[in-house]
Amino acid sequence: MLLSAPTPCRHPGCGAVLARPGYCDTHRKAVHRDYGRARRSFDTEVSFYQSTQWRAVRAAFLRQHPVCCACEQRGLVVPAVVADHVTPLKDGGARFDTANLQALCVSCHNRKTARETAARR
């Protein structure tokens, strides 16, 4: 069995020596915390999607529309788990207007989001 050479902590200026590449116990939590903070600030709509008002609108909409509308058009009955904005918020879509929502399954939502993202580039 081969043993790997000890490696230093990846944090700049830290002299801790580790058996496996990565961060020492002192810096590991800080790196994960900073990553989470950076990720949350990357998406400006995170606070909207975590709001009590959006969660209530989403839950009520999915109760009224329990089947994915895209799959239903293809003759499939798949449970909807995403209340998707037909006109995305980034393109000026109404946040709480149920006329701007559609019920989708995860795969249909991912497909739609990928098309929208590609069209923006």
C-alpha angles and dihedrals in degrees: 000000000000119000121210122231118258113263132203123249111272093230110106112257096009114130098193114131117219134194090222129036115263138064130328119245090262095057102030095080093046092051092050091045092051092047090053092049092050091049093050093050091047093068110054092194097060093097091051094052091048094051121115091232094055092046090053093048091046094049093048092047093050091048089056094042108035097162128073106253094209093052091043090058087057091050096258128126108217123159115250116231101165128067098207126195108237089207104037119238089239088060094049100270119163111263102213103018108118089206086069093052132087130183114240139170117237096260094050091046092050091049092050093046092050090052091050093047092049091049091055093056 
